[in-house]
Amino acid sequence: MAAFDGLGKALRWLRARQDRRQYQVAEAAGVTKAMLSAYETNKQKPSLETLEKILDGLGATLGDLHQALRTVQG
């Protein structure tokens, strides 16, 4: 899906903006650090349910994700 080409970078950008470590966000989202890493490096794509949990763990909204996608895609 072209709209989510930068999803991993956007998730990393949102996390870094909060100065949080992967394990902190992973724990808050109920996923493993390894899975979050795989999502951030685009090795895997999260399901919509998992993406929602990650956003909740970040305290971010879909609007925040959209802005992050626009930022990392230039």
Predicted model as a PDB file, atoms N, CA, C, CB and O in Angstrom, pLDDT in the B-factor column:
MODEL        1                                                                  
ATOM      1  N   MET A   1       0.847  -1.181   0.000  1.00 47.00           N  
ATOM      2  CA  MET A   1       0.000   0.000   0.000  1.00 47.00           C  
ATOM      3  C   MET A   1       0.888   1.239   0.000  1.00 47.00           C  
ATOM      4  CB  MET A   1      -0.961   0.001   1.223  1.00 47.00           C  
ATOM      5  O   MET A   1       1.640   1.455   0.950  1.00 47.00           O  
ATOM      6  N   ALA A   2       0.816   2.038  -1.027  1.00 55.00           N  
ATOM      7  CA  ALA A   2       1.710   3.176  -1.211  1.00 55.00           C  
ATOM      8  C   ALA A   2       1.625   4.197  -0.084  1.00 55.00           C  
ATOM      9  CB  ALA A   2       1.408   3.848  -2.513  1.00 55.00           C  
ATOM     10  O   ALA A   2       2.633   4.804   0.280  1.00 55.00           O  
ATOM     11  N   ALA A   3       0.441   4.390   0.466  1.00 54.00           N  
ATOM     12  CA  ALA A   3       0.275   5.385   1.527  1.00 54.00           C  
ATOM     13  C   ALA A   3       1.068   5.025   2.775  1.00 54.00           C  
ATOM     14  CB  ALA A   3      -1.193   5.534   1.880  1.00 54.00           C  
ATOM     15  O   ALA A   3       1.393   5.903   3.574  1.00 54.00           O  
ATOM     16  N   PHE A   4       1.384   3.750   2.952  1.00 64.00           N  
ATOM     17  CA  PHE A   4       2.089   3.317   4.156  1.00 64.00           C  
ATOM     18  C   PHE A   4       3.514   2.875   3.867  1.00 64.00           C  
ATOM     19  CB  PHE A   4       1.336   2.193   4.818  1.00 64.00           C  
ATOM     20  O   PHE A   4       4.093   2.110   4.638  1.00 64.00           O  
ATOM     21  N   ASP A   5       4.086   3.347   2.765  1.00 77.00           N  
ATOM     22  CA  ASP A   5       5.462   2.984   2.428  1.00 77.00           C  
ATOM     23  C   ASP A   5       6.446   3.390   3.513  1.00 77.00           C  
ATOM     24  CB  ASP A   5       5.860   3.621   1.116  1.00 77.00           C  
ATOM     25  O   ASP A   5       7.430   2.687   3.741  1.00 77.00           O  
ATOM     26  N   GLY A   6       6.208   4.488   4.172  1.00 90.00           N  
ATOM     27  CA  GLY A   6       7.116   4.958   5.214  1.00 90.00           C  
ATOM     28  C   GLY A   6       6.643   4.637   6.612  1.00 90.00           C  
ATOM     29  O   GLY A   6       7.039   5.306   7.566  1.00 90.00           O  
ATOM     30  N   LEU A   7       5.794   3.614   6.756  1.00 95.00           N  
ATOM     31  CA  LEU A   7       5.204   3.313   8.059  1.00 95.00           C  
ATOM     32  C   LEU A   7       6.259   3.069   9.132  1.00 95.00           C  
ATOM     33  CB  LEU A   7       4.301   2.104   7.950  1.00 95.00           C  
ATOM     34  O   LEU A   7       6.164   3.622  10.228  1.00 95.00           O  
ATOM     35  N   GLY A   8       7.249   2.257   8.835  1.00 95.00           N  
ATOM     36  CA  GLY A   8       8.282   1.959   9.823  1.00 95.00           C  
ATOM     37  C   GLY A   8       9.024   3.207  10.267  1.00 95.00           C  
ATOM     38  O   GLY A   8       9.246   3.421  11.459  1.00 95.00           O  
ATOM     39  N   LYS A   9       9.407   4.032   9.291  1.00 95.00           N  
ATOM     40  CA  LYS A   9      10.098   5.277   9.625  1.00 95.00           C  
ATOM     41  C   LYS A   9       9.195   6.205  10.428  1.00 95.00           C  
ATOM     42  CB  LYS A   9      10.576   5.980   8.352  1.00 95.00           C  
ATOM     43  O   LYS A   9       9.654   6.894  11.339  1.00 95.00           O  
ATOM     44  N   ALA A  10       7.911   6.218  10.086  1.00 96.00           N  
ATOM     45  CA  ALA A  10       6.971   7.078  10.798  1.00 96.00           C  
ATOM     46  C   ALA A  10       6.805   6.620  12.250  1.00 96.00           C  
ATOM     47  CB  ALA A  10       5.608   7.085  10.083  1.00 96.00           C  
ATOM     48  O   ALA A  10       6.765   7.447  13.161  1.00 96.00           O  
ATOM     49  N   LEU A  11       6.710   5.315  12.463  1.00 97.00           N  
ATOM     50  CA  LEU A  11       6.603   4.808  13.835  1.00 97.00           C  
ATOM     51  C   LEU A  11       7.860   5.154  14.631  1.00 97.00           C  
ATOM     52  CB  LEU A  11       6.374   3.278  13.833  1.00 97.00           C  
ATOM     53  O   LEU A  11       7.779   5.571  15.786  1.00 97.00           O  
ATOM     54  N   ARG A  12       9.006   4.976  14.007  1.00 96.00           N  
ATOM     55  CA  ARG A  12      10.264   5.314  14.672  1.00 96.00           C  
ATOM     56  C   ARG A  12      10.322   6.811  14.983  1.00 96.00           C  
ATOM     57  CB  ARG A  12      11.466   4.902  13.795  1.00 96.00           C  
ATOM     58  O   ARG A  12      10.769   7.207  16.060  1.00 96.00           O  
ATOM     59  N   TRP A  13       9.870   7.636  14.042  1.00 96.00           N  
ATOM     60  CA  TRP A  13       9.876   9.085  14.225  1.00 96.00           C  
ATOM     61  C   TRP A  13       8.987   9.481  15.406  1.00 96.00           C  
ATOM     62  CB  TRP A  13       9.404   9.791  12.938  1.00 96.00           C  
ATOM     63  O   TRP A  13       9.372  10.307  16.234  1.00 96.00           O  
ATOM     64  N   LEU A  14       7.784   8.877  15.473  1.00 97.00           N  
ATOM     65  CA  LEU A  14       6.878   9.166  16.586  1.00 97.00           C  
ATOM     66  C   LEU A  14       7.503   8.765  17.922  1.00 97.00           C  
ATOM     67  CB  LEU A  14       5.540   8.437  16.390  1.00 97.00           C  
ATOM     68  O   LEU A  14       7.399   9.498  18.906  1.00 97.00           O  
ATOM     69  N   ARG A  15       8.145   7.611  17.952  1.00 96.00           N  
ATOM     70  CA  ARG A  15       8.773   7.133  19.180  1.00 96.00           C  
ATOM     71  C   ARG A  15       9.944   8.022  19.575  1.00 96.00           C  
ATOM     72  CB  ARG A  15       9.243   5.687  19.013  1.00 96.00           C  
ATOM     73  O   ARG A  15      10.088   8.382  20.743  1.00 96.00           O  
ATOM     74  N   ALA A  16      10.777   8.373  18.609  1.00 95.00           N  
ATOM     75  CA  ALA A  16      11.950   9.210  18.891  1.00 95.00           C  
ATOM     76  C   ALA A  16      11.538  10.602  19.345  1.00 95.00           C  
ATOM     77  CB  ALA A  16      12.848   9.311  17.652  1.00 95.00           C  
ATOM     78  O   ALA A  16      12.206  11.211  20.180  1.00 95.00           O  
ATOM     79  N   ARG A  17      10.453  11.097  18.804  1.00 94.00           N  
ATOM     80  CA  ARG A  17       9.954  12.423  19.191  1.00 94.00           C  
ATOM     81  C   ARG A  17       9.616  12.468  20.680  1.00 94.00           C  
ATOM     82  CB  ARG A  17       8.712  12.794  18.357  1.00 94.00           C  
ATOM     83  O   ARG A  17       9.691  13.522  21.311  1.00 94.00           O  
ATOM     84  N   GLN A  18       9.247  11.319  21.230  1.00 94.00           N  
ATOM     85  CA  GLN A  18       8.921  11.226  22.647  1.00 94.00           C  
ATOM     86  C   GLN A  18      10.120  10.790  23.484  1.00 94.00           C  
ATOM     87  CB  GLN A  18       7.772  10.258  22.852  1.00 94.00           C  
ATOM     88  O   GLN A  18      10.018  10.648  24.703  1.00 94.00           O  
ATOM     89  N   ASP A  19      11.259  10.578  22.821  1.00 96.00           N  
ATOM     90  CA  ASP A  19      12.479  10.122  23.487  1.00 96.00           C  
ATOM     91  C   ASP A  19      12.223   8.842  24.279  1.00 96.00           C  
ATOM     92  CB  ASP A  19      13.025  11.217  24.414  1.00 96.00           C  
ATOM     93  O   ASP A  19      12.615   8.720  25.439  1.00 96.00           O  
ATOM     94  N   ARG A  20      11.551   7.888  23.618  1.00 96.00           N  
ATOM     95  CA  ARG A  20      11.241   6.600  24.256  1.00 96.00           C  
ATOM     96  C   ARG A  20      11.992   5.491  23.559  1.00 96.00           C  
ATOM     97  CB  ARG A  20       9.724   6.315  24.231  1.00 96.00           C  
ATOM     98  O   ARG A  20      12.275   5.570  22.364  1.00 96.00           O  
ATOM     99  N   ARG A  21      12.310   4.466  24.308  1.00 96.00           N  
ATOM    100  CA  ARG A  21      13.018   3.297  23.800  1.00 96.00           C  
ATOM    101  C   ARG A  21      12.003   2.304  23.237  1.00 96.00           C  
ATOM    102  CB  ARG A  21      13.881   2.636  24.917  1.00 96.00           C  
ATOM    103  O   ARG A  21      10.825   2.331  23.593  1.00 96.00           O  
ATOM    104  N   GLN A  22      12.480   1.426  22.352  1.00 96.00           N  
ATOM    105  CA  GLN A  22      11.594   0.426  21.749  1.00 96.00           C  
ATOM    106  C   GLN A  22      10.915  -0.433  22.808  1.00 96.00           C  
ATOM    107  CB  GLN A  22      12.375  -0.462  20.785  1.00 96.00           C  
ATOM    108  O   GLN A  22       9.714  -0.691  22.725  1.00 96.00           O  
ATOM    109  N   TYR A  23      11.675  -0.875  23.797  1.00 97.00           N  
ATOM    110  CA  TYR A  23      11.076  -1.762  24.798  1.00 97.00           C  
ATOM    111  C   TYR A  23       9.952  -1.069  25.566  1.00 97.00           C  
ATOM    112  CB  TYR A  23      12.144  -2.254  25.776  1.00 97.00           C  
ATOM    113  O   TYR A  23       8.996  -1.723  25.981  1.00 97.00           O  
ATOM    114  N   GLN A  24      10.057   0.248  25.759  1.00 97.00           N  
ATOM    115  CA  GLN A  24       9.012   0.980  26.479  1.00 97.00           C  
ATOM    116  C   GLN A  24       7.714   1.015  25.681  1.00 97.00           C  
ATOM    117  CB  GLN A  24       9.476   2.407  26.787  1.00 97.00           C  
ATOM    118  O   GLN A  24       6.635   0.774  26.223  1.00 97.00           O  
ATOM    119  N   VAL A  25       7.827   1.312  24.410  1.00 97.00           N  
ATOM    120  CA  VAL A  25       6.641   1.374  23.558  1.00 97.00           C  
ATOM    121  C   VAL A  25       6.076  -0.023  23.345  1.00 97.00           C  
ATOM    122  CB  VAL A  25       6.974   2.030  22.203  1.00 97.00           C  
ATOM    123  O   VAL A  25       4.860  -0.216  23.373  1.00 97.00           O  
ATOM    124  N   ALA A  26       6.954  -0.995  23.133  1.00 97.00           N  
ATOM    125  CA  ALA A  26       6.503  -2.375  22.927  1.00 97.00           C  
ATOM    126  C   ALA A  26       5.717  -2.871  24.131  1.00 97.00           C  
ATOM    127  CB  ALA A  26       7.699  -3.301  22.661  1.00 97.00           C  
ATOM    128  O   ALA A  26       4.660  -3.483  23.982  1.00 97.00           O  
ATOM    129  N   GLU A  27       6.231  -2.607  25.313  1.00 97.00           N  
ATOM    130  CA  GLU A  27       5.544  -3.042  26.537  1.00 97.00           C  
ATOM    131  C   GLU A  27       4.181  -2.360  26.664  1.00 97.00           C  
ATOM    132  CB  GLU A  27       6.410  -2.736  27.782  1.00 97.00           C  
ATOM    133  O   GLU A  27       3.190  -3.009  26.999  1.00 97.00           O  
ATOM    134  N   ALA A  28       4.134  -1.064  26.398  1.00 97.00           N  
ATOM    135  CA  ALA A  28       2.868  -0.325  26.475  1.00 97.00           C  
ATOM    136  C   ALA A  28       1.863  -0.817  25.445  1.00 97.00           C  
ATOM    137  CB  ALA A  28       3.115   1.165  26.279  1.00 97.00           C  
ATOM    138  O   ALA A  28       0.656  -0.782  25.684  1.00 97.00           O  
ATOM    139  N   ALA A  29       2.361  -1.277  24.296  1.00 97.00           N  
ATOM    140  CA  ALA A  29       1.485  -1.723  23.204  1.00 97.00           C  
ATOM    141  C   ALA A  29       1.135  -3.210  23.298  1.00 97.00           C  
ATOM    142  CB  ALA A  29       2.147  -1.444  21.866  1.00 97.00           C  
ATOM    143  O   ALA A  29       0.232  -3.676  22.603  1.00 97.00           O  
ATOM    144  N   GLY A  30       1.838  -3.954  24.148  1.00 96.00           N  
ATOM    145  CA  GLY A  30       1.562  -5.381  24.269  1.00 96.00           C  
ATOM    146  C   GLY A  30       2.162  -6.206  23.145  1.00 96.00           C  
ATOM    147  O   GLY A  30       1.632  -7.260  22.793  1.00 96.00           O  
ATOM    148  N   VAL A  31       3.268  -5.730  22.579  1.00 97.00           N  
ATOM    149  CA  VAL A  31       3.999  -6.489  21.555  1.00 97.00           C  
ATOM    150  C   VAL A  31       5.430  -6.660  22.045  1.00 97.00           C  
ATOM    151  CB  VAL A  31       3.959  -5.765  20.148  1.00 97.00           C  
ATOM    152  O   VAL A  31       5.854  -5.997  22.992  1.00 97.00           O  
ATOM    153  N   THR A  32       6.164  -7.544  21.404  1.00 97.00           N  
ATOM    154  CA  THR A  32       7.553  -7.723  21.801  1.00 97.00           C  
ATOM    155  C   THR A  32       8.414  -6.625  21.173  1.00 97.00           C  
ATOM    156  CB  THR A  32       8.065  -9.126  21.388  1.00 97.00           C  
ATOM    157  O   THR A  32       8.043  -6.023  20.165  1.00 97.00           O  
ATOM    158  N   LYS A  33       9.556  -6.383  21.785  1.00 97.00           N  
ATOM    159  CA  LYS A  33      10.506  -5.412  21.249  1.00 97.00           C  
ATOM    160  C   LYS A  33      10.951  -5.852  19.852  1.00 97.00           C  
ATOM    161  CB  LYS A  33      11.732  -5.256  22.195  1.00 97.00           C  
ATOM    162  O   LYS A  33      11.124  -5.023  18.960  1.00 97.00           O  
ATOM    163  N   ALA A  34      11.136  -7.160  19.672  1.00 97.00           N  
ATOM    164  CA  ALA A  34      11.557  -7.682  18.369  1.00 97.00           C  
ATOM    165  C   ALA A  34      10.513  -7.379  17.291  1.00 97.00           C  
ATOM    166  CB  ALA A  34      11.804  -9.199  18.454  1.00 97.00           C  
ATOM    167  O   ALA A  34      10.863  -7.026  16.165  1.00 97.00           O  
ATOM    168  N   MET A  35       9.247  -7.517  17.634  1.00 97.00           N  
ATOM    169  CA  MET A  35       8.196  -7.229  16.656  1.00 97.00           C  
ATOM    170  C   MET A  35       8.156  -5.739  16.326  1.00 97.00           C  
ATOM    171  CB  MET A  35       6.826  -7.692  17.184  1.00 97.00           C  
ATOM    172  O   MET A  35       8.024  -5.366  15.161  1.00 97.00           O  
ATOM    173  N   LEU A  36       8.269  -4.887  17.343  1.00 97.00           N  
ATOM    174  CA  LEU A  36       8.272  -3.450  17.093  1.00 97.00           C  
ATOM    175  C   LEU A  36       9.453  -3.086  16.200  1.00 97.00           C  
ATOM    176  CB  LEU A  36       8.330  -2.660  18.422  1.00 97.00           C  
ATOM    177  O   LEU A  36       9.322  -2.270  15.287  1.00 97.00           O  
ATOM    178  N   SER A  37      10.591  -3.687  16.466  1.00 97.00           N  
ATOM    179  CA  SER A  37      11.766  -3.452  15.633  1.00 97.00           C  
ATOM    180  C   SER A  37      11.501  -3.874  14.189  1.00 97.00           C  
ATOM    181  CB  SER A  37      12.978  -4.209  16.194  1.00 97.00           C  
ATOM    182  O   SER A  37      11.871  -3.163  13.254  1.00 97.00           O  
ATOM    183  N   ALA A  38      10.864  -5.022  14.010  1.00 96.00           N  
ATOM    184  CA  ALA A  38      10.541  -5.505  12.658  1.00 96.00           C  
ATOM    185  C   ALA A  38       9.598  -4.538  11.945  1.00 96.00           C  
ATOM    186  CB  ALA A  38       9.906  -6.912  12.724  1.00 96.00           C  
ATOM    187  O   ALA A  38       9.716  -4.339  10.736  1.00 96.00           O  
ATOM    188  N   TYR A  39       8.672  -3.942  12.674  1.00 96.00           N  
ATOM    189  CA  TYR A  39       7.756  -2.970  12.073  1.00 96.00           C  
ATOM    190  C   TYR A  39       8.512  -1.695  11.708  1.00 96.00           C  
ATOM    191  CB  TYR A  39       6.586  -2.647  13.039  1.00 96.00           C  
ATOM    192  O   TYR A  39       8.307  -1.134  10.632  1.00 96.00           O  
ATOM    193  N   GLU A  40       9.382  -1.242  12.602  1.00 95.00           N  
ATOM    194  CA  GLU A  40      10.113   0.005  12.358  1.00 95.00           C  
ATOM    195  C   GLU A  40      11.114  -0.122  11.209  1.00 95.00           C  
ATOM    196  CB  GLU A  40      10.840   0.433  13.622  1.00 95.00           C  
ATOM    197  O   GLU A  40      11.428   0.868  10.549  1.00 95.00           O  
ATOM    198  N   THR A  41      11.608  -1.321  10.971  1.00 94.00           N  
ATOM    199  CA  THR A  41      12.569  -1.530   9.885  1.00 94.00           C  
ATOM    200  C   THR A  41      11.902  -2.060   8.616  1.00 94.00           C  
ATOM    201  CB  THR A  41      13.655  -2.495  10.332  1.00 94.00           C  
ATOM    202  O   THR A  41      12.582  -2.431   7.660  1.00 94.00           O  
ATOM    203  N   ASN A  42      10.586  -2.092   8.614  1.00 92.00           N  
ATOM    204  CA  ASN A  42       9.786  -2.538   7.467  1.00 92.00           C  
ATOM    205  C   ASN A  42      10.034  -3.986   7.076  1.00 92.00           C  
ATOM    206  CB  ASN A  42      10.063  -1.660   6.288  1.00 92.00           C  
ATOM    207  O   ASN A  42       9.811  -4.366   5.926  1.00 92.00           O  
ATOM    208  N   LYS A  43      10.490  -4.788   8.012  1.00 94.00           N  
ATOM    209  CA  LYS A  43      10.631  -6.219   7.744  1.00 94.00           C  
ATOM    210  C   LYS A  43       9.273  -6.904   7.810  1.00 94.00           C  
ATOM    211  CB  LYS A  43      11.607  -6.869   8.744  1.00 94.00           C  
ATOM    212  O   LYS A  43       9.053  -7.937   7.178  1.00 94.00           O  
ATOM    213  N   GLN A  44       8.374  -6.319   8.579  1.00 93.00           N  
ATOM    214  CA  GLN A  44       7.003  -6.812   8.675  1.00 93.00           C  
ATOM    215  C   GLN A  44       6.068  -5.621   8.780  1.00 93.00           C  
ATOM    216  CB  GLN A  44       6.827  -7.769   9.893  1.00 93.00           C  
ATOM    217  O   GLN A  44       6.471  -4.535   9.197  1.00 93.00           O  
ATOM    218  N   LYS A  45       4.826  -5.833   8.400  1.00 93.00           N  
ATOM    219  CA  LYS A  45       3.789  -4.814   8.536  1.00 93.00           C  
ATOM    220  C   LYS A  45       2.837  -5.247   9.638  1.00 93.00           C  
ATOM    221  CB  LYS A  45       3.026  -4.591   7.190  1.00 93.00           C  
ATOM    222  O   LYS A  45       2.412  -6.402   9.664  1.00 93.00           O  
ATOM    223  N   PRO A  46       2.495  -4.343  10.550  1.00 94.00           N  
ATOM    224  CA  PRO A  46       1.552  -4.716  11.607  1.00 94.00           C  
ATOM    225  C   PRO A  46       0.131  -4.813  11.061  1.00 94.00           C  
ATOM    226  CB  PRO A  46       1.606  -3.700  12.760  1.00 94.00           C  
ATOM    227  O   PRO A  46      -0.224  -4.155  10.082  1.00 94.00           O  
ATOM    228  N   SER A  47      -0.663  -5.639  11.709  1.00 94.00           N  
ATOM    229  CA  SER A  47      -2.092  -5.653  11.381  1.00 94.00           C  
ATOM    230  C   SER A  47      -2.670  -4.313  11.847  1.00 94.00           C  
ATOM    231  CB  SER A  47      -2.844  -6.884  12.063  1.00 94.00           C  
ATOM    232  O   SER A  47      -2.033  -3.588  12.610  1.00 94.00           O  
ATOM    233  N   LEU A  48      -3.862  -3.999  11.387  1.00 94.00           N  
ATOM    234  CA  LEU A  48      -4.493  -2.751  11.824  1.00 94.00           C  
ATOM    235  C   LEU A  48      -4.711  -2.752  13.327  1.00 94.00           C  
ATOM    236  CB  LEU A  48      -5.827  -2.538  11.102  1.00 94.00           C  
ATOM    237  O   LEU A  48      -4.562  -1.719  13.981  1.00 94.00           O  
ATOM    238  N   GLU A  49      -5.061  -3.905  13.877  1.00 96.00           N  
ATOM    239  CA  GLU A  49      -5.265  -4.018  15.323  1.00 96.00           C  
ATOM    240  C   GLU A  49      -3.961  -3.736  16.067  1.00 96.00           C  
ATOM    241  CB  GLU A  49      -5.800  -5.423  15.690  1.00 96.00           C  
ATOM    242  O   GLU A  49      -3.954  -3.008  17.060  1.00 96.00           O  
ATOM    243  N   THR A  50      -2.869  -4.308  15.592  1.00 96.00           N  
ATOM    244  CA  THR A  50      -1.574  -4.092  16.228  1.00 96.00           C  
ATOM    245  C   THR A  50      -1.118  -2.654  16.058  1.00 96.00           C  
ATOM    246  CB  THR A  50      -0.530  -5.044  15.654  1.00 96.00           C  
ATOM    247  O   THR A  50      -0.558  -2.070  16.985  1.00 96.00           O  
ATOM    248  N   LEU A  51      -1.348  -2.080  14.896  1.00 96.00           N  
ATOM    249  CA  LEU A  51      -0.988  -0.692  14.664  1.00 96.00           C  
ATOM    250  C   LEU A  51      -1.730   0.216  15.643  1.00 96.00           C  
ATOM    251  CB  LEU A  51      -1.296  -0.289  13.212  1.00 96.00           C  
ATOM    252  O   LEU A  51      -1.155   1.162  16.180  1.00 96.00           O  
ATOM    253  N   GLU A  52      -2.997  -0.076  15.867  1.00 96.00           N  
ATOM    254  CA  GLU A  52      -3.783   0.696  16.826  1.00 96.00           C  
ATOM    255  C   GLU A  52      -3.189   0.579  18.228  1.00 96.00           C  
ATOM    256  CB  GLU A  52      -5.247   0.223  16.827  1.00 96.00           C  
ATOM    257  O   GLU A  52      -3.127   1.570  18.957  1.00 96.00           O  
ATOM    258  N   LYS A  53      -2.753  -0.617  18.611  1.00 97.00           N  
ATOM    259  CA  LYS A  53      -2.138  -0.815  19.924  1.00 97.00           C  
ATOM    260  C   LYS A  53      -0.826  -0.040  20.046  1.00 97.00           C  
ATOM    261  CB  LYS A  53      -1.891  -2.307  20.175  1.00 97.00           C  
ATOM    262  O   LYS A  53      -0.530   0.535  21.093  1.00 97.00           O  
ATOM    263  N   ILE A  54      -0.053  -0.031  18.977  1.00 97.00           N  
ATOM    264  CA  ILE A  54       1.215   0.708  18.988  1.00 97.00           C  
ATOM    265  C   ILE A  54       0.940   2.200  19.119  1.00 97.00           C  
ATOM    266  CB  ILE A  54       2.039   0.419  17.703  1.00 97.00           C  
ATOM    267  O   ILE A  54       1.598   2.889  19.899  1.00 97.00           O  
ATOM    268  N   LEU A  55      -0.018   2.697  18.368  1.00 97.00           N  
ATOM    269  CA  LEU A  55      -0.368   4.111  18.476  1.00 97.00           C  
ATOM    270  C   LEU A  55      -0.855   4.446  19.875  1.00 97.00           C  
ATOM    271  CB  LEU A  55      -1.435   4.480  17.447  1.00 97.00           C  
ATOM    272  O   LEU A  55      -0.500   5.488  20.426  1.00 97.00           O  
ATOM    273  N   ASP A  56      -1.670   3.565  20.455  1.00 96.00           N  
ATOM    274  CA  ASP A  56      -2.115   3.772  21.838  1.00 96.00           C  
ATOM    275  C   ASP A  56      -0.918   3.795  22.783  1.00 96.00           C  
ATOM    276  CB  ASP A  56      -3.111   2.668  22.264  1.00 96.00           C  
ATOM    277  O   ASP A  56      -0.845   4.635  23.680  1.00 96.00           O  
ATOM    278  N   GLY A  57       0.016   2.874  22.580  1.00 96.00           N  
ATOM    279  CA  GLY A  57       1.217   2.822  23.409  1.00 96.00           C  
ATOM    280  C   GLY A  57       2.060   4.073  23.288  1.00 96.00           C  
ATOM    281  O   GLY A  57       2.754   4.462  24.227  1.00 96.00           O  
ATOM    282  N   LEU A  58       1.995   4.698  22.128  1.00 96.00           N  
ATOM    283  CA  LEU A  58       2.713   5.949  21.902  1.00 96.00           C  
ATOM    284  C   LEU A  58       1.908   7.168  22.351  1.00 96.00           C  
ATOM    285  CB  LEU A  58       3.068   6.082  20.433  1.00 96.00           C  
ATOM    286  O   LEU A  58       2.432   8.280  22.420  1.00 96.00           O  
ATOM    287  N   GLY A  59       0.633   6.946  22.655  1.00 95.00           N  
ATOM    288  CA  GLY A  59      -0.234   8.077  22.967  1.00 95.00           C  
ATOM    289  C   GLY A  59      -0.467   8.933  21.735  1.00 95.00           C  
ATOM    290  O   GLY A  59      -0.637  10.148  21.835  1.00 95.00           O  
ATOM    291  N   ALA A  60      -0.475   8.291  20.568  1.00 96.00           N  
ATOM    292  CA  ALA A  60      -0.609   8.988  19.289  1.00 96.00           C  
ATOM    293  C   ALA A  60      -1.932   8.625  18.626  1.00 96.00           C  
ATOM    294  CB  ALA A  60       0.569   8.646  18.356  1.00 96.00           C  
ATOM    295  O   ALA A  60      -2.539   7.597  18.927  1.00 96.00           O  
ATOM    296  N   THR A  61      -2.355   9.481  17.732  1.00 95.00           N  
ATOM    297  CA  THR A  61      -3.597   9.274  16.988  1.00 95.00           C  
ATOM    298  C   THR A  61      -3.275   8.928  15.532  1.00 95.00           C  
ATOM    299  CB  THR A  61      -4.502  10.536  17.063  1.00 95.00           C  
ATOM    300  O   THR A  61      -2.121   8.981  15.107  1.00 95.00           O  
ATOM    301  N   LEU A  62      -4.306   8.578  14.786  1.00 93.00           N  
ATOM    302  CA  LEU A  62      -4.117   8.370  13.352  1.00 93.00           C  
ATOM    303  C   LEU A  62      -3.673   9.656  12.673  1.00 93.00           C  
ATOM    304  CB  LEU A  62      -5.406   7.853  12.709  1.00 93.00           C  
ATOM    305  O   LEU A  62      -2.912   9.625  11.706  1.00 93.00           O  
ATOM    306  N   GLY A  63      -4.147  10.775  13.174  1.00 95.00           N  
ATOM    307  CA  GLY A  63      -3.715  12.068  12.646  1.00 95.00           C  
ATOM    308  C   GLY A  63      -2.221  12.284  12.854  1.00 95.00           C  
ATOM    309  O   GLY A  63      -1.530  12.802  11.977  1.00 95.00           O  
ATOM    310  N   ASP A  64      -1.726  11.877  14.035  1.00 96.00           N  
ATOM    311  CA  ASP A  64      -0.290  11.971  14.314  1.00 96.00           C  
ATOM    312  C   ASP A  64       0.491  11.075  13.362  1.00 96.00           C  
ATOM    313  CB  ASP A  64       0.010  11.585  15.780  1.00 96.00           C  
ATOM    314  O   ASP A  64       1.542  11.463  12.852  1.00 96.00           O  
ATOM    315  N   LEU A  65      -0.029   9.879  13.128  1.00 95.00           N  
ATOM    316  CA  LEU A  65       0.633   8.952  12.210  1.00 95.00           C  
ATOM    317  C   LEU A  65       0.655   9.529  10.799  1.00 95.00           C  
ATOM    318  CB  LEU A  65      -0.075   7.581  12.218  1.00 95.00           C  
ATOM    319  O   LEU A  65       1.670   9.445  10.108  1.00 95.00           O  
ATOM    320  N   HIS A  66      -0.443  10.103  10.379  1.00 93.00           N  
ATOM    321  CA  HIS A  66      -0.512  10.709   9.053  1.00 93.00           C  
ATOM    322  C   HIS A  66       0.536  11.818   8.918  1.00 93.00           C  
ATOM    323  CB  HIS A  66      -1.926  11.268   8.787  1.00 93.00           C  
ATOM    324  O   HIS A  66       1.231  11.899   7.906  1.00 93.00           O  
ATOM    325  N   GLN A  67       0.644  12.659   9.930  1.00 95.00           N  
ATOM    326  CA  GLN A  67       1.632  13.737   9.898  1.00 95.00           C  
ATOM    327  C   GLN A  67       3.045  13.175   9.882  1.00 95.00           C  
ATOM    328  CB  GLN A  67       1.450  14.671  11.101  1.00 95.00           C  
ATOM    329  O   GLN A  67       3.910  13.692   9.174  1.00 95.00           O  
ATOM    330  N   ALA A  68       3.289  12.115  10.659  1.00 95.00           N  
ATOM    331  CA  ALA A  68       4.610  11.483  10.681  1.00 95.00           C  
ATOM    332  C   ALA A  68       4.942  10.895   9.323  1.00 95.00           C  
ATOM    333  CB  ALA A  68       4.673  10.393  11.758  1.00 95.00           C  
ATOM    334  O   ALA A  68       6.076  11.014   8.860  1.00 95.00           O  
ATOM    335  N   LEU A  69       3.970  10.259   8.675  1.00 93.00           N  
ATOM    336  CA  LEU A  69       4.180   9.711   7.333  1.00 93.00           C  
ATOM    337  C   LEU A  69       4.556  10.815   6.350  1.00 93.00           C  
ATOM    338  CB  LEU A  69       2.919   8.977   6.848  1.00 93.00           C  
ATOM    339  O   LEU A  69       5.465  10.648   5.537  1.00 93.00           O  
ATOM    340  N   ARG A  70       3.861  11.930   6.426  1.00 92.00           N  
ATOM    341  CA  ARG A  70       4.165  13.051   5.539  1.00 92.00           C  
ATOM    342  C   ARG A  70       5.567  13.599   5.810  1.00 92.00           C  
ATOM    343  CB  ARG A  70       3.121  14.164   5.707  1.00 92.00           C  
ATOM    344  O   ARG A  70       6.280  13.990   4.887  1.00 92.00           O  
ATOM    345  N   THR A  71       5.948  13.621   7.082  1.00 93.00           N  
ATOM    346  CA  THR A  71       7.259  14.146   7.457  1.00 93.00           C  
ATOM    347  C   THR A  71       8.383  13.247   6.945  1.00 93.00           C  
ATOM    348  CB  THR A  71       7.356  14.294   8.977  1.00 93.00           C  
ATOM    349  O   THR A  71       9.352  13.738   6.366  1.00 93.00           O  
ATOM    350  N   VAL A  72       8.261  11.945   7.152  1.00 91.00           N  
ATOM    351  CA  VAL A  72       9.362  11.047   6.759  1.00 91.00           C  
ATOM    352  C   VAL A  72       9.417  10.820   5.248  1.00 91.00           C  
ATOM    353  CB  VAL A  72       9.219   9.703   7.470  1.00 91.00           C  
ATOM    354  O   VAL A  72      10.465  10.463   4.711  1.00 91.00           O  
ATOM    355  N   GLN A  73       8.298  11.026   4.568  1.00 87.00           N  
ATOM    356  CA  GLN A  73       8.276  10.842   3.121  1.00 87.00           C  
ATOM    357  C   GLN A  73       8.745  12.100   2.397  1.00 87.00           C  
ATOM    358  CB  GLN A  73       6.873  10.463   2.656  1.00 87.00           C  
ATOM    359  O   GLN A  73       8.943  12.096   1.183  1.00 87.00           O  
ATOM    360  N   GLY A  74       8.918  13.175   3.163  1.00 81.00           N  
ATOM    361  CA  GLY A  74       9.419  14.426   2.570  1.00 81.00           C  
ATOM    362  C   GLY A  74       8.308  15.200   2.006  1.00 81.00           C  
ATOM    363  O   GLY A  74       8.524  16.283   1.462  1.00 81.00           O  
TER     364      GLY A  74                                                      
ENDMDL                                                                          
END                                                                             
